[in-house]
Amino acid sequence: MSARKFIQDFTVLKNIRLNPRHFVMELLAPVKLPALFPGQFVELYVEDSPRTFLRRPFSIHSVNTATNTFQLLIQIKGEGTKKLSSKSIGEKVNVIYPLGNSFTLPDTSDVLLIGGGCGVAPLLFLAMQLNTNGINPRILVGGKSKKDLLELDEYRKYGEVLITTEDGSEGEKGLVTDHSIFSKEQPGFKMIYCCGPDPMMKKVAEIAGKYKAGCEVSLENTMACGFGVCLCCVTQTLQGNQRVCVEGPVFNAKHLGWQKT
């Protein structure tokens, strides 16, 4: 994986609102995109936002090498993301990329992807890559209610989609870790990739240990610089403190101490 980083002005091709809190932005690169890998992220500069001093990090949601574009799935949390959600077609966005490490591709076809809320963002790109390698993963997504489930039809292009909602308005009622797949003696997965809130991922790691499956998680720590200089995103691992923006954001759950077996 190349360590070279780029700072470039991308052009907004699409800015699609999925619901009141989420949108997908498609960006066109000014030159041929370098190799990008599932799990990596980018940092966007927010113009005309006096209170937004730092760039905002976002997982790469999908990549289209034919059109030289990538997409970002973004949750509106504050002034910076709200400003980005109002970007018009043709406007420019300054991007630092590609940042961080990536998911490792499995040596098995029995793969389960798990995303909670906006944590599904990096899993679409991963599902696309797995398909390219002849793997059709199962994709378990969860939300508080049906309205919080994002881009289900896109994920269904690449694998079977399983659903949980906390209020039972879609799929099985409960958290993703309550899904009936985990009540089976042989659930049919040997590798799990996961992104979402830490408590959810820790529980997923425990489940992976129970079934003796591999497990990689993508952390969502605050990443201010993206280069490992500011140390805002440091997390504790069994190898000592590591920078999520450089040594991560993807970690083996065992290295975090989350998976015991």
QUILINVEN-V160753 format. One record per residue. PSI is psi in radians with two decimals (* if undefined). Layout:
PSI, PSI
This chain:
2.24, 2.43, -0.06, 2.37, 2.69, 2.55, 1.95, 2.70, 2.03, 2.74, 2.32, 2.07, -0.63, 2.59, 1.59, 2.11, 2.12, -0.65, -3.11, -0.35, -0.06, 2.56, 2.77, 2.19, 2.23, 2.25, 2.37, 2.19, 2.57, -0.33, 3.06, 2.26, 2.45, 3.07, 2.24, 2.59, 2.54, 2.27, -0.39, 2.87, 3.02, 2.84, 2.22, 2.40, 2.31, 1.95, 2.78, 0.64, 1.53, -0.50, -0.04, 1.61, -0.58, 2.70, 2.79, 2.25, 2.42, 2.39, 2.55, 2.09, -0.75, 2.80, 2.41, 1.74, -0.46, -0.62, -0.03, 0.73, 2.79, 2.81, 2.63, 2.32, 2.04, 2.37, 2.33, 1.96, -0.52, -2.85, -0.68, -0.90, -0.54, -0.70, -0.74, -0.61, -0.34, 0.09, 2.38, 2.76, 2.31, -0.30, 2.80, 2.57, 2.24, 2.28, 2.35, 2.26, 2.93, 2.53, 2.61, 3.11, -2.91, 2.94, 2.55, 2.42, 2.48, 2.79, 0.38, 2.71, -0.07, 1.46, 2.43, 2.21, 2.40, 2.17, 2.33, 2.16, -2.33, -0.05, -0.19, -0.24, -0.92, -0.16, -0.36, -0.81, -0.71, -0.78, -0.69, -0.76, -0.72, -0.74, -0.72, -0.55, 0.20, 0.32, 2.26, 1.68, 2.79, 2.48, 1.95, 2.08, 2.58, 2.73, 2.98, -0.67, 3.10, -0.66, -0.25, -0.04, 2.27, 2.23, 0.77, -0.70, -0.58, -0.75, -0.55, -0.28, -0.35, -0.10, 3.06, 2.27, 2.21, 2.53, 2.44, 2.56, 2.52, -0.52, 0.01, 0.24, -0.25, 2.41, -2.62, 2.57, 2.31, -2.93, 2.91, -0.58, -0.12, -0.05, 2.55, -0.30, -0.49, 0.01, -0.07, 2.56, -0.67, 1.61, -0.22, 0.38, 2.53, -0.15, 2.32, 2.36, 2.35, 2.51, 2.39, -2.83, 2.55, -0.80, -0.67, -0.81, -0.60, -0.70, -0.71, -0.72, -0.67, -0.72, -0.74, -0.72, -0.70, -0.70, 0.12, 0.73, 2.67, 2.73, 2.16, 2.44, 2.58, 2.00, 2.67, 0.62, 2.73, 2.14, 1.75, -0.81, -0.61, -0.09, -0.03, 0.26, -0.75, -0.35, 0.37, -0.48, 0.22, 2.38, 2.66, 2.29, 3.03, -0.23, 0.22, -3.09, 2.33, 2.66, 2.12, -0.57, -0.25, -1.05, -0.35, -2.71, -0.13, 2.26, 2.56, 2.26, -0.50, -0.62, -0.37, -0.12, 0.20, -0.47, 2.06, -0.42, *
